[in-house]
Amino acid sequence: MPAPPPRRTRPCAASTSLSVSSLQPPPPAAAPLPAVPAAAPPPSPGQPARPRRWWALLTRPPALAVLAILWLAVVGLAPTARLLAEAAGPAISALAQDASVWRAAGRSLTVAGGAMLLAVLIGSAQAGLLLLRDVPGRRLLIFLCILPLLVPPQIMALAFIQASGPSSPLLISLGLAPPLGTRNPFYGPGGMVLLLGIQNAPLVFLAIAALVRRLPGEVFSAARGLGAPPSRALRMAVWPLLRPGLLAGAGLAFISALGNFGIAALLGIPGRYPVLTVLIWQKLSATGSAALSQVAALSLLLAALTLPGMLAQALAARRSGWKAGKPFEPLAPTRLDRLLLLPLCLYLLAVLALPLASLLTAALVPAMGMALTLESLTTRHFAATVAPGAHTLAALGNSLMLSGGAALLLGLAALPVALALRHPAVRATAMAADLTYALPGACTAVSVILLVLGLPGGGLVYGTLGLILFAYLARFQTLALRPVAAAAARMDPALEDAARGMGAGLLLRLRAIHLPPMAPALAAGALLVMLLAVNEVTVSALLNGPGTQTLGVLVFNLQDGGQSPQAAAVSCLSLLLVAGLMALASLLGRRLPAGTLPWRP
């Protein structure tokens, strides 16, 4: 009779551990390694698995993607979804019966279309001269051509208003003022198209510059090898490759002009030519939260008008998928190129130096309509702006706190989000969250109001700095993420895999592996956010309440209230603040790749 099989026994954890360790040879002598958190041993057969602590989930690869999706959903997707839900109600049907709405929409399309054409004309001409030719003073001229984009729109509108008209202190001082009673030529659609075209021309320039950096120099060399002279080689071989940049810049200029509020309000309201952004502000200022459904419908209409610009950008992205080759070197300037520098310098003088001189002159005279002389020269407007208890100091503090807070939070969030972009779900969420930056600022402001008021106790946040801060996070998320995402794409993923293999957790990997090489890009993205948010007016004009006035809103309110010299003084201080932030960002620009900062293409 065969013997029964031996009975299996369940080994305890201690005996299993002992038997495994006894079979291992002693480790060889070696230099001590840095201590890293040891991975937990797998459970023995038959032993129940230990429950993992909640923070252990962060060491798994998908955890970073989950955190990034949650952040992008809260900051970007939730406001847009709330706007769509609110506008889907009966307000849409009421919108179709309001003739003033469609009149404002037609004016918005007219102004945005005209500004886009002017921006394309100016931006492409500047790009052809400064990006393809090595003209004298090229770097300085590129910086000056991009500078109008960084000037706040309400300050640009105020500068041109005070540089023209019968009450302009600068024209009166020069003896060139038109007769009293003459209408300011910038009031109305013509002035709006001109100023929006000037301010958005750098967008076209930068879109073309992005392609010039990837332009394969072999194409130009091949055209020259076939006997084409340099000018014809540029026209036949290079410019066709740059047309997607021209198309993308046109789409950006159209969307930016469509959503502009500062220029549209300061020039359109006196000219009795209100556009959609002004109509949204007027309705929300007049009736408050009672008109949210109607304002949401107007914002959705404004967003729908941006579709041609978005389609142009999408089409340009599909046509610019060629790979970079040998870098294109700008050609030596011809005699015609040197002659074209004269009209370029005159243009920059007209759009930069003349408005700045008019602002400074208006701030140094006692009142508008007076000439600037030694007897009339006064600094009381500057003294009033920095006096204790002045509205300017409070607005400056609010602007610095809001822009600095948004820059800090977005900079901290940009690092994990940029690293998680390798996951398809995060990329799709980021593309959807980009709508808050692509759509006009008025849409962002209205969507944030709707989202916050729909939460329990949300009415307590309405009109506070916290609401404006959340709107800035939604508005400038994409701007802070782009330079960090570009830096993350250049990092070797083997470093991440090696650190994870040694047991390093998520926070340790972020701090020790990714943060040091990506710190300049993080700082550059944060400074870009602060640079654009410190004088922002479109979002804050719709969200500000008592005690939450920002610099951009203060300039608009002072000019709207007839206090032009005080508005000019505040504008001069705002431009000094912008110049300081640009200088700080330029110090970091030397350690960043080309194109990270807009004025260092």
Residue, then its C-alpha position, 0 to 999 in steps of 0.5 A: m500500500p503506497a505511503p500517503p503524500p506528505r501533508r502541506t503546512r503553511p509557513c509563517a512569515a518569520s520562517t519564510s524570511l529566515s529561509v530566504s535570507s539563509l540562501q543568500p551569499p554575503p554581500p561583497a564589500a563596496a562603497p556605501l550608497p546613498a540611502v533610498p527608501a526600500a521597496a516593501p517586500p512582496p507578501s508570502p504565499g498565503q499571507p494577506a497583503r498589507p493595505r497600502r497607505w494613501w501616500a504610497l499611491l503617489t509612487r505609482p506612475p499613473a498617480l502623476a497623471v491623475l493629479a494633473i488631470l484633476w488640476l486641469a479639470v478644476v482650473g480649465l474645464a470646470p469654468t468652460a463647462r459651467l458656461l456652456a451649461e448656463a448658456a444652454g437655457p432660455a437665454i439663447s432664444a432671447l438673444a436671437q430677438d435682441a437687435s443690439v446684440w447682433r449689431a454688436a456682434g457685427r461690429s466685433l467681426t468688422v473690427a477684429g477682421g480689419a485688425m487681423l488684416l493690418a496685423v498680418l501686413i505689419g507682422s509679415a513685413q517686419a518678419g521678412l526684414l528682421l528674421l530673414r535678413d541680418v540687418p544692423g541692430r537686428r536684436l534691438l529692432i526685434f525687441l521694439c517690434i514685439l514691445p507693443l504686445l506687452v503694453p497694456p491695451q488700456i494704456m495704449a488706448l490712453a496714450f493715443i487718445q492723449a496724443s491726438g485731439p484738440s486737448s492734447p498737451l503734447l500737440i498744444s505744446l508743439g503748436l499742432a493741436p487741431p481747433l477746439g471742438t474737433r473730434n478725436p480721430f481715434y474714437g470709433p471703428g477706425g481707431m480701434v482697428l488701427l490700435l488693435g492691428i498695431q498691438n496684435a502685429p507681434l503675434v504674427f511676427l512671433a508665429i513666423a519666428a517660431l517656424v524660422r527657428r525650425l526652417p531647414g537651411e538645406v531648402f535655401s541651399a538647394a534653391r541657390g544650387l539650382g541657380a536662383p538668386p537669394s531674393r528669389a530663393l527666399r520667395m520661392a523656397v522659404w516663404p512657402l514654408l512660412r505660410p503656416g506661421l502667417l496663418a497661425g498668427a492671423g488666427l491669433a490676431f483675430i481672436s485677440a482683437l475679438g476679445n479685447f476690452g481696454i481698447a474697445a471700451l476707451l475708443g468704442i464707448p466715446g465713439r458710440y461703437p460698442v462691441l460684444t466685450v463692451l456690451i457684456w461689461q455694460k450688462l454685468s455692471a448695470t444689473g449684476s448677477a441678475a443678468l448672468s444667464q444673458v451674459a453667459a449667452l453673450s459670452l457663448l456668442l463671443a466664443a463662437l465668433t472665435l471659431p475662424g481663428m481657432l480653425a486657422q491655427a489648427l490648419a496651420a499646425r497641420r501644415s507645419g509638421w516638417k522636421a527641422g534641419k540645418p538652422f537657417e542663417p539670415l542673409a546679408p542685407t541688401r541696399l533695399d533692406r537698409l533703406l527699408l530700415l528707415p520706414l521701420c524706425l519711423y513706424l516704431l517711433a510713431v507707435l512707441a515714442l510718440p504715445l509715451a511722450s504724450l502720456l508723460t506730457a499729460a501727467l506733467v501738466p495741471a490739466m488737459g488742454m494746457a501746454l507744457t512749459l516751465e511754469s505749468l510743469t508739475t509733479r503733483h499727479f505723480a505725488a498723488t498716486v503714491a501718497p499714503g491712502a491713495h487708490t493707486l497704492a491699493a490697486l498696485g498692491n492688489s495687482l502685485m498680489l494677484s499676479g504674483g500669487a497666480a504666477l507662484l501657483l501656476g509655476l508650482a503646478a506646471l512642473p508635475v503637469a508638464l511631466a505628466l503630458r506623456h500620458p494621452a489622457v493628460r494631453a487631451t485634458a490640457m488641450a481642452a483646458d487651453l480653451t480658457y486661454a484661447l477664448p476671450g477674457a470676458c468668457t473666462a470672467v463670466s464662466v468663473i462667476l457662474l462656477v463660483l456662484g453655483l457652489p455653496g457659499g459662493g456668493l461670499v466670494y463674489g467681488t473678492l480678490g480670491l475670485i479674481l485670482f481663480a480667474y487668473l489661474a484659469r486664464f494664464q494656465t497655458l501660458a505658464l505651462r508652455p515653456v515648462a512643457a518644452a523643457a520637460a520634452r527635452m529631458d531624458p526619461a531614463l533619469e526618471d526610470a532610474a530614480r523610480g527603480m531605486g525606490a524614490g517617491l514622487l516628491l523626491r523625484l520632482r525635487a531632486i531629478h526634475l526641478p534643478p534643470m527645469a527651474p529656469a523654464l518654471a521661472a520664465g513661465a511664472l514671470l510671463v504670467m506676472l507680466l501679463a496679469v499685473n496690468e490685466v483689465t478684461v477679466s478684472a473689470l468684470l470681477n472687481g468689487p469694493g476694495t479689489q480694484t487693480l491697476g488696469v481697472l484704475v486706469f480705465n476708471l480714471q480716464d472714464g471719469g475725466q481724470s486724464p492727467q491722473a490716468a496718465a501718471v498711473s500709466c507711466l508707473s505701470l509701464l515702469l513696472v512692466a519694464g522691471l519685470m521684463a528686465l528680470a525675465s531677460l536675466l533668465g532668458r540667457r539660460l533658456p532656449a530660443g523662443t521661450l521669451p517673446w522678445r528673445p526669438 
